[in-house]
């Protein structure tokens, strides 16, 4: 060993000394490669960093390894053995290795929430049609336009009139989507850590509104040009608040993850155990 190296004293251990040389070498390689697609000056700077880092890295180990003495920590106190036996929990009992959520909403809660949210959303959409276009049928026909090419290209005057086919089509689209989203609320809301109303009323509507806004211009540019996004967001939030409130106020049911397979499969009942 060289005379310039440290020696491990009592209660210490020799460890490699910290150095920035590897980081400088990596930065140099990055700059050298970046210069291939930008400017030669960047590669020159990379070469300087690389050489400085490589030389510094070699000097850490040659002619002698650069080490420093690191004090050892005091060993922890020995653990006293308890005279009592260990109580073992079964999976799912007392949340031990439980699969979340432990409790879920029934499917009926999701259906009720979707229907209630759909009514609130439809009412606000009719108000929008009356205030912005003087007709309650404008927004209804605009929704039907998502499944009808004729209504998509129809003028505003046509959308402001009652259309039996458009009304039925809008009712089917709105009712189906409302129930599906309600079922999705019932399945997902128990998994979120915050209050379900926040997720269902604000976060989820803003997320799917952003998704619709990002793809509608490509999928249906004509319909995208007609949507008034301020009112669209308001109707989505109205749906989310009402549906989330209805689902969140429903009674949860416990999952059978802690029960044996025979009970979960319906072969036995909990009373038979």
N, C-alpha and C positions, 0 to 999 in steps of 0.2 A: 504494500500500500504506500501511496505517496504521503509526504509529511503534511500536505495541505488538506487531507481528508479528515473528517470528524470521526471520532470514536464513540461507540455506544457506551455510555456510562451506566451506572446502576439505575434501574427503572426506566431505561430508554431502549430504543431499537433504531437501527439505521434504515432509512427509507429513501427512495429516489427524491432528489430535491425538485421542487416545482420549477417549470421553465415554460416560456412562451414560444420556444423554437418550433415545436410541431405545428402550432397554430399559424406562425408566420410562413412555414413551408406550405401548408394547405392554402393559405391566401395567395401565395405566389403561384401555385399551380392553377388556382381559379382564375387569376388575372391573366396568366399566360394563355389559357384556353379562351377566355373572353376576348382577348385581343384578336383572335383569329376571325371573329365575326364583327368586331367593332373598329379598333384602331391599333396600329402597331405600337403606339405609345403605351397602351394598356399592357401589352405583352412585355415591353421593356420594364415597366414598373413591376410586373409579375416576376421577371427574372431576378430583379434586385431583391425582392422579398424572398424568393425561393433560395437564392444563394445565401442570404443572411440567415434564413431559418435553418438551412442544411448545415452550414458551418457551425452555427450555435448548437444544433442538435448533436453533431459529432463531438463538439467540445464538452458536451455533458457526459460523454462516456469514454472519450480518449483524451489524454493517455490514462486517466483514471476516472472512474464513475463519480459523478457529483452526488453526494448523499448528505443527508442531515439527520441529526438525532431527534427522534420523536418520542416524547414521554409516553409511557404506557399508562392506561387508565387502571384505576383500582378495580380489582375483580368484585363483582356484586356479592352481597351477603348471601350465604347459603339459604335455600328455601327450606323452611320448616315443614315437615310432613304433617298433614292433618290426620288425626286419628279416625275421622269419619270416612265412610265410603263415598264414592263419587256418584252423584245422581245423573243418569244419562237420559237425554231427551230423545224422543222419537222425531223423525223428520216431520216438520209441519207443526209440532206441538210447541207451544210457547214461541212461535215464529222461528224455531230452530230449523235452519236450512229450508225455510218456506219459499215457495215460488210465488212471487208477487204478480197480481194482487191476491191477497188472502180472501178478500170479499169482492164480489162483483155485483153489478146491477142486473136484474133480469131483463130478458129481451123485450118484455112488455114495456119496461121503462123507456127503452130506446125508441120503441114505436110511438109511445105517447109523446115523448119529447120531440120526435121528428114531426109529428102531426101538429103539435102546438106551435113549434117554431115555424112550420110551413104556413099556418094561418096568420101568424104575426108578420111574416115576410110578405105574404100576399096582400095583407091590408095596407102595409106601408107602400107596396108597389102600386096599388090602386090610387093611394093618395098622391104619389109622384105623378101618375098619369093625369090626374085631375089638375094638379097645380102647374105642371110644366107643359102639358099639351092639351088641357081642356077635355080630356076623355079618359075614362077608366079603362078603356080597352087597349090603349096604346102599349102599355107595359106588358099586358097579357099577350098581345099579338107579337110583341118583340121577343118574348120568351119562346113563343111558338116558332118564331123565325129561325131558332137554332136547329129545328128539325124540318123546316120547310123552305125550299129554295124560292118558292113564289113569294112568301112573306119577307124573306131576306132582302129581296130587291124591290119590294113594294114601296111606294111613296108614303110620306107621313100621313097624308089624308086617308089612305087605305088602312094604315095601322090604327087610326083613330076610330074606325068603324067596327061594329060587332061582326066577328067572323066565326060561325059555328065550328068549322073545322079547326080554326086556330085556337078556339076556346078549349075544345076537347084535347087537342094536342098539348097545349100548355098545361092543362089539368093533369094529364098523364105524366108529363115530364116533371112538373113541380112536385106532384104527389110521390112519384117513385124516388126522386132524389132526396126529398125530405125524409122519407122513411129510412132510406139507406144511410143517410148521414146521421139520423137519430140512432140507428143501430150501432153505427161507428162510435157515436158519443158514449153509448152504454158500455161498449167494450173497452174504450180507451181512457175515459175519465178516471176510473179507479186507479190507473197506473201513474197519474201525475201527482207530484208531491204537493203542489199548491191547491188552493181552493178550486174545485171543478168549474165554478162560474167564471173564473179568470181565463182558464184555458178554453172553455166552451164558448164564452161570450166575446172574447177579444182576440186571443192568440190564434185559435183555429180559423176564424173567419178571415183575419188578415192574411194568414198563410195561404189559404186556398184562393183568396182574391188575387194575391200576387201571382199565384200559379196560373190562374185563368187569364190574367192580363198579359202574361208573358207568352202564352201560346195562342190566344184567340186571334191575334193579328195574322198569324200564319195559317191557322185552321179556317177562319171565316173573317176575312178583312172587312167585308160589307157590314156584318153584324158588329164588329169591333168599333167601326166608325160611328154607329148609332148609340152605343151604350154611354150613359152618363155616369161616370165612375163614382162620383160623390154619392149619388143616390144608390148605386149598386153596393158600395161598401156599407152604407147605412142599413140596407135591407139584409145583408149578410150578418151584420152585428146583431140586428133585431132577431134574426133566426137563432144565432148562437146564444144570445142571452136567454131567450125563452126556452129553447131546447135544453140548454145546460142547466137552467134552474129546475125544470121539470125532472130531468134525469137525476140531478144531485139530490133532490128532495125525496126520491124514491128509496125505499128500504133496500139495503144490500142483502145479498145471500152469501153465506160462507161457502167456499169451495171445499171439495172433498179430497184435497191433496194429502191430508193426514190420515185418511181412512184407508183400510186395506183394499186390495184390488177387487175382492168379491163384493164389497159394499159399493165401490165406485161403478162396477159393472152392473149393479142391480140384482146380483145373484142372492145377496143377503141384505137385510136391513140393519141399521145400527142397533135396533132393539134385540136382534138375535145374537149379538156378540156377548 
